[in-house]
Amino acid sequence: MKLFFTGPVVKTELLVVMLEKHGINATQEFVDPTLPDDGDLNRTAKVFVPEADYDRAHQLFYAEREDEL
């Protein structure tokens, strides 16, 4: 697995769902797993994707879109 994104849980949870919609099995883990899971949506988490899917995930979410010009 390769680190794809780090940010608040509110964003990482949505990103995991969006990646799964594209057939990429992403996982999420908290940056500091010792903190209690109190539902804080600003708690920092990391999203990991399989190395084989990393380039496709990057293309989906970070590449400039020519059709938006």
PyMOL CGO cylinders between C-alpha atoms (Angstrom):
from pymol import cmd
from pymol.cgo import CYLINDER

trace = [
    CYLINDER, 0.00, 0.00, 0.00, 1.19, 3.50, -0.80, 0.3, 1, 1, 1, 1, 1, 1,
    CYLINDER, 1.19, 3.50, -0.80, 0.27, 6.76, 0.95, 0.3, 1, 1, 1, 1, 1, 1,
    CYLINDER, 0.27, 6.76, 0.95, -2.09, 8.72, -1.29, 0.3, 1, 1, 1, 1, 1, 1,
    CYLINDER, -2.09, 8.72, -1.29, -3.48, 11.52, 0.89, 0.3, 1, 1, 1, 1, 1, 1,
    CYLINDER, -3.48, 11.52, 0.89, -3.30, 12.93, 4.41, 0.3, 1, 1, 1, 1, 1, 1,
    CYLINDER, -3.30, 12.93, 4.41, -5.97, 15.23, 5.78, 0.3, 1, 1, 1, 1, 1, 1,
    CYLINDER, -5.97, 15.23, 5.78, -9.00, 15.57, 8.04, 0.3, 1, 1, 1, 1, 1, 1,
    CYLINDER, -9.00, 15.57, 8.04, -11.27, 12.53, 8.40, 0.3, 1, 1, 1, 1, 1, 1,
    CYLINDER, -11.27, 12.53, 8.40, -14.15, 14.38, 6.76, 0.3, 1, 1, 1, 1, 1, 1,
    CYLINDER, -14.15, 14.38, 6.76, -12.11, 14.42, 3.53, 0.3, 1, 1, 1, 1, 1, 1,
    CYLINDER, -12.11, 14.42, 3.53, -10.42, 11.04, 3.85, 0.3, 1, 1, 1, 1, 1, 1,
    CYLINDER, -10.42, 11.04, 3.85, -13.70, 9.17, 4.33, 0.3, 1, 1, 1, 1, 1, 1,
    CYLINDER, -13.70, 9.17, 4.33, -15.15, 10.75, 1.20, 0.3, 1, 1, 1, 1, 1, 1,
    CYLINDER, -15.15, 10.75, 1.20, -11.97, 10.04, -0.77, 0.3, 1, 1, 1, 1, 1, 1,
    CYLINDER, -11.97, 10.04, -0.77, -12.04, 6.36, 0.22, 0.3, 1, 1, 1, 1, 1, 1,
    CYLINDER, -12.04, 6.36, 0.22, -15.65, 6.08, -1.00, 0.3, 1, 1, 1, 1, 1, 1,
    CYLINDER, -15.65, 6.08, -1.00, -14.84, 7.86, -4.27, 0.3, 1, 1, 1, 1, 1, 1,
    CYLINDER, -14.84, 7.86, -4.27, -11.82, 5.63, -4.89, 0.3, 1, 1, 1, 1, 1, 1,
    CYLINDER, -11.82, 5.63, -4.89, -13.94, 2.54, -4.23, 0.3, 1, 1, 1, 1, 1, 1,
    CYLINDER, -13.94, 2.54, -4.23, -16.48, 3.76, -6.81, 0.3, 1, 1, 1, 1, 1, 1,
    CYLINDER, -16.48, 3.76, -6.81, -13.60, 3.60, -9.32, 0.3, 1, 1, 1, 1, 1, 1,
    CYLINDER, -13.60, 3.60, -9.32, -12.63, 0.08, -8.24, 0.3, 1, 1, 1, 1, 1, 1,
    CYLINDER, -12.63, 0.08, -8.24, -9.65, 1.11, -6.11, 0.3, 1, 1, 1, 1, 1, 1,
    CYLINDER, -9.65, 1.11, -6.11, -9.59, -0.54, -2.68, 0.3, 1, 1, 1, 1, 1, 1,
    CYLINDER, -9.59, -0.54, -2.68, -8.30, 2.27, -0.48, 0.3, 1, 1, 1, 1, 1, 1,
    CYLINDER, -8.30, 2.27, -0.48, -7.81, 2.10, 3.27, 0.3, 1, 1, 1, 1, 1, 1,
    CYLINDER, -7.81, 2.10, 3.27, -7.75, 4.80, 5.88, 0.3, 1, 1, 1, 1, 1, 1,
    CYLINDER, -7.75, 4.80, 5.88, -5.93, 5.02, 9.20, 0.3, 1, 1, 1, 1, 1, 1,
    CYLINDER, -5.93, 5.02, 9.20, -5.56, 7.70, 11.83, 0.3, 1, 1, 1, 1, 1, 1,
    CYLINDER, -5.56, 7.70, 11.83, -2.24, 9.54, 12.01, 0.3, 1, 1, 1, 1, 1, 1,
    CYLINDER, -2.24, 9.54, 12.01, -2.29, 9.20, 15.80, 0.3, 1, 1, 1, 1, 1, 1,
    CYLINDER, -2.29, 9.20, 15.80, -4.10, 5.93, 16.58, 0.3, 1, 1, 1, 1, 1, 1,
    CYLINDER, -4.10, 5.93, 16.58, -3.69, 6.50, 20.35, 0.3, 1, 1, 1, 1, 1, 1,
    CYLINDER, -3.69, 6.50, 20.35, -6.27, 9.30, 20.36, 0.3, 1, 1, 1, 1, 1, 1,
    CYLINDER, -6.27, 9.30, 20.36, -9.84, 8.24, 21.24, 0.3, 1, 1, 1, 1, 1, 1,
    CYLINDER, -9.84, 8.24, 21.24, -12.28, 7.84, 18.35, 0.3, 1, 1, 1, 1, 1, 1,
    CYLINDER, -12.28, 7.84, 18.35, -14.63, 10.59, 19.52, 0.3, 1, 1, 1, 1, 1, 1,
    CYLINDER, -14.63, 10.59, 19.52, -16.15, 11.43, 16.13, 0.3, 1, 1, 1, 1, 1, 1,
    CYLINDER, -16.15, 11.43, 16.13, -13.92, 14.47, 15.54, 0.3, 1, 1, 1, 1, 1, 1,
    CYLINDER, -13.92, 14.47, 15.54, -14.14, 15.06, 11.77, 0.3, 1, 1, 1, 1, 1, 1,
    CYLINDER, -14.14, 15.06, 11.77, -11.00, 17.22, 11.86, 0.3, 1, 1, 1, 1, 1, 1,
    CYLINDER, -11.00, 17.22, 11.86, -8.84, 14.39, 13.22, 0.3, 1, 1, 1, 1, 1, 1,
    CYLINDER, -8.84, 14.39, 13.22, -6.00, 13.74, 10.79, 0.3, 1, 1, 1, 1, 1, 1,
    CYLINDER, -6.00, 13.74, 10.79, -6.01, 10.49, 8.83, 0.3, 1, 1, 1, 1, 1, 1,
    CYLINDER, -6.01, 10.49, 8.83, -4.09, 8.93, 5.95, 0.3, 1, 1, 1, 1, 1, 1,
    CYLINDER, -4.09, 8.93, 5.95, -5.47, 7.23, 2.85, 0.3, 1, 1, 1, 1, 1, 1,
    CYLINDER, -5.47, 7.23, 2.85, -3.52, 4.39, 1.31, 0.3, 1, 1, 1, 1, 1, 1,
    CYLINDER, -3.52, 4.39, 1.31, -4.04, 2.80, -2.11, 0.3, 1, 1, 1, 1, 1, 1,
    CYLINDER, -4.04, 2.80, -2.11, -2.48, -0.34, -3.57, 0.3, 1, 1, 1, 1, 1, 1,
    CYLINDER, -2.48, -0.34, -3.57, 0.77, 0.49, -5.39, 0.3, 1, 1, 1, 1, 1, 1,
    CYLINDER, 0.77, 0.49, -5.39, -0.64, -1.00, -8.59, 0.3, 1, 1, 1, 1, 1, 1,
    CYLINDER, -0.64, -1.00, -8.59, -3.54, 1.51, -8.50, 0.3, 1, 1, 1, 1, 1, 1,
    CYLINDER, -3.54, 1.51, -8.50, -1.58, 4.56, -7.35, 0.3, 1, 1, 1, 1, 1, 1,
    CYLINDER, -1.58, 4.56, -7.35, -1.00, 6.09, -10.81, 0.3, 1, 1, 1, 1, 1, 1,
    CYLINDER, -1.00, 6.09, -10.81, -4.65, 5.66, -11.80, 0.3, 1, 1, 1, 1, 1, 1,
    CYLINDER, -4.65, 5.66, -11.80, -5.84, 7.16, -8.50, 0.3, 1, 1, 1, 1, 1, 1,
    CYLINDER, -5.84, 7.16, -8.50, -3.47, 10.09, -8.95, 0.3, 1, 1, 1, 1, 1, 1,
    CYLINDER, -3.47, 10.09, -8.95, -4.75, 10.63, -12.49, 0.3, 1, 1, 1, 1, 1, 1,
    CYLINDER, -4.75, 10.63, -12.49, -8.36, 10.58, -11.28, 0.3, 1, 1, 1, 1, 1, 1,
    CYLINDER, -8.36, 10.58, -11.28, -7.93, 13.10, -8.48, 0.3, 1, 1, 1, 1, 1, 1,
    CYLINDER, -7.93, 13.10, -8.48, -4.87, 15.23, -9.17, 0.3, 1, 1, 1, 1, 1, 1,
    CYLINDER, -4.87, 15.23, -9.17, -4.37, 15.50, -12.93, 0.3, 1, 1, 1, 1, 1, 1,
    CYLINDER, -4.37, 15.50, -12.93, -5.57, 18.61, -14.70, 0.3, 1, 1, 1, 1, 1, 1,
    CYLINDER, -5.57, 18.61, -14.70, -8.77, 18.01, -16.60, 0.3, 1, 1, 1, 1, 1, 1,
    CYLINDER, -8.77, 18.01, -16.60, -8.64, 19.14, -20.20, 0.3, 1, 1, 1, 1, 1, 1,
    CYLINDER, -8.64, 19.14, -20.20, -12.42, 18.91, -20.50, 0.3, 1, 1, 1, 1, 1, 1,
    CYLINDER, -12.42, 18.91, -20.50, -12.80, 21.67, -17.89, 0.3, 1, 1, 1, 1, 1, 1,
    CYLINDER, -12.80, 21.67, -17.89, -11.07, 24.30, -20.02, 0.3, 1, 1, 1, 1, 1, 1,
]
cmd.load_cgo(trace, "trace")
